[in-house]
Amino acid sequence: MKQRIAYWDIARGLAVLLVIFYHVPLYIAIAHPDAAGLVAGHIHAGTAFRPFFMPVFFIISGYFTHTEKAYYHFLWSDIKHLLLAGLALTFLSYLIQAVALNSYQVLGDFFKGLFSPRFLDLLFLNWFISALFFARQIYYWIDRLALFASHNRRWLYWGIEGVCLILIAMAGILVEPHAPHNAEWYYIQGLVFAVFLAFGKLLRTFPVPPLWLLGAGMVYVLLMIMAQQFGISTWEYGMINTTFTLSHWPFYMLLALTGSALLLGIAAYITFPPLEFLGRHSLIFYVPQGGILYGIAVLLGRWFLPDTPARIWLYLLIMWVLVLIILSALGAAKDFCYNIGCAFLHKKCKLSNNKSSWQ
């Protein structure tokens, strides 16, 4: 197992917390449509960090992306650690949801899709994993092209890479409104978000002091204050969607990059093992949470409804706590199985070595 870097795990952990806190009120509104008005303010509050809490994952991934390896190794690694891991976690989400709701139809739908021509739809069901997978494949070839064309001249390398990524991102934005059903989740966002992988590699190539990151993050705070003052809605800048246009692009990039810098700068000054744990298991905390949150919201509705502001806050608190406990248990179970497997392999290796010595 590769050695972890606590700083980046903390950053991922903070981003995971923001994602969960943003999704909790959304799932209250989904499970209890009558409460949508009461929870609208909580959902709107999420726009304060919505522009960057997903791009920062792409930036962090770019920091650890190495395009020097052969493509078949790169591709297989992404298939294993993103697509197949995401598919397994999606099944886990469906299973937990089925048990919570005492309805197993959703599992039947999962297996029907798994053994049907719709398999790819199921494999790319999670937009984040799909976008990250395609962004990494796009970035791999652009980075190799830039390395080849620049002849190791750094300024030319970054220039070629930057121009190619911007052109591809612009193409993704223009094509997205006309893309086939769900294509925006499969590959269009990969075209746009590949840019953030390059920023991650830029941070690795030219390390930036945490204080500088916080300074850039202050620009984000200023932009958020100005948006409130001038009535600019940051909702549409939180994710690439069918309403996104080229005119949105500069402001979106500014929000995403300065907001990510703010989170990364804060992470550098935090030492908190639970956040590191979240960061180590970011996929576990991201993928199954939707099914778990929906199941929790429906089960809570059997006891009491979120029909007053006080009950909304109680719902939020219960859902935040329960989803973190359940997902933490899944992460701990993964660590336990991994440690058991390592211990078994270590013992097996020792026995094999002893046998070789005896022979």
C-alpha positions, -999 to +999 in steps of 0.1 A: +000+000+000+013+035-009+022+058+019-006+083+026-001+120+027-021+133+056-025+168+041-044+155+010-065+131+030-076+160+053-085+180+022-105+151+008-121+146+042-132+182+043-147+180+008-166+148+017-181+165+047-192+194+026-208+170+000-227+152+028-239+183+045-251+197+011-269+165+002-287+159+036-313+187+031-317+177-006-327+142+004-352+155+030-368+174+002-368+143-020-382+120+006-407+146+019-418+169-009-441+188+015-411+199+034-393+214+004-403+249+014-390+245+049-357+230+038-351+255+009-330+278+030-307+250+041-303+239+005-296+275-006-269+277+021-250+250+003-244+274-026-217+289-004-194+260-012-212+243-041-189+258-068-158+240-055-166+210-034-165+187-064-137+203-085-114+200-056-115+162-059-104+165-095-075+189-085-064+164-058-066+135-083-045+156-107-018+160-080-014+122-079-019+115-116+012+101-133+011+098-171+045+083-174+032+047-172+019+028-202-017+035-210-030+000-205-016+001-169-032+036-164-065+025-179-067-008-159-059+010-127-088+035-133-112+007-142-104-011-110-102+018-086-130+039-101-155+020-123-155-014-106-151+001-071-179+025-079-201-003-092-196-024-060-204+007-038-235+014-059-247-021-052-240-016-015-260+016-016-289-002-032-286-031-007-287-007+023-316+012+008-335-021+002-330-032+038-340+001+052-372+004+031-379-033+033-383-033-005-360-054-027-373-043-061-343-019-064-319-049-061-338-067-088-335-037-111-297-035-103-291-072-113-314-068-144-292-039-155-260-058-146-268-086-170-283-066-198-273-043-227-278-015-201-247-026-182-227+005-193-255+027-180-251+010-146-213+011-147-214+049-153-244+056-131-225+078-107-218+111-124-187+119-103-169+086-110-178+088-147-166+124-151-134+116-131-127+085-152-132+102-185-113+134-174-083+112-165-083+094-198-086+127-217-059+143-195-035+113-200-034+118-238-032+156-237-004+154-212+015+129-233+009+151-264+022+181-246+053+163-234+060+150-268+055+183-286+074+204-261+107+184-261+109+189-223+107+227-225+086+234-195+071+267-206+061+252-240+047+221-223+024+240-200+013+263-229+004+234-252-014+216-224-033+247-213-045+255-249-056+219-256-075+216-223-092+249-227-103+241-263-116+206-251-134+222-222-151+248-245-161+219-268-177+201-239-197+231-228-209+237-264-218+201-270-235+194-237-269+209-243-272+187-275-257+155-261-277+123-259-295+113-227-270+111-198-240+117-220-233+148-199-227+125-170-206+100-190-181+121-209-191+157-213-182+166-178-150+147-183-141+171-211-147+201-189-132+188-156-100+176-172-087+211-167-087+207-130-064+176-132-039+199-148-041+224-119-034+195-096-003+186-115+007+222-115+005+222-077+028+192-076+053+207-101+053+242-084+044+236-047+025+266-033+028+275+004-005+270+023-006+307+032-007+315-005-035+291-010-054+308+018-047+342+001-063+329-031-091+315-010-098+350+003-107+360-033-134+333-031-148+347+001-148+382-015-166+369-046-193+352-024-199+385-005-201+404-038-225+378-052-248+383-022-246+421-025-254+422-062-279+394-062-258+370-083-270+334-079-240+310-075-264+280-079-258+277-116-220+279-111-219+248-088-218+222-115-216+219-152-252+215-164-273+221-195-278+258-185-240+263-185-226+284-213-193+298-224-202+331-208-203+313-174-169+297-179-145+324-166-165+331-134-171+294-128-133+287-131-125+316-108-150+303-082-139+267-085-101+274-083-102+300-055-127+279-035-105+248-039-075+269-028-093+279+003-102+243+013-066+231+005-051+260+025-073+252+055-065+215+053-028+223+056-033+236+091-055+208+104-045+176+121-075+155+129-075+117+124-112+113+117-109+137+088-079+117+075-101+086+078-128+103+057-102+112+031-088+077+029-123+063+022-137+092+001-154+069-024-170+049+004-183+081+019-194+096-015-211+068-035-234+050-011-245+081+008-275+089-015-292+056-009-285+057+028-297+093+032-329+085+013-335+054+034-329+073+067-352+101+056-380+077+048-376+057+080-376+089+101-409+098+083-425+068+099-419+084+134-423+121+127-425+144+097-403+174+090-432+198+092-417+226+114-384+244+114-374+227+147-381+193+132-361+201+101-331+208+123-337+176+142-339+157+108-307+173+097-289+164+129-301+128+129-293+122+092-258+138+095-249+116+125-264+084+112-249+086+077-215+093+091-217+064+115-229+040+088-203+050+063-175+051+090-185+015+098-181+005+062-147+022+060-136+005+092-148-028+078-127-022+047-096-014+068-102-046+089-105-068+058-074-052+043-054-057+075-066-094+077-056-099+041-022-084+046-016-105+077-026-136+059-003-128+029+025-119+052+022-152+070+020-170+037+051-152+025+070-161+057+061-198+053+071-197+017+105-181+026+111-207+054+103-235+030+127-221+004+154-218+031+148-253+042+151-266+007 
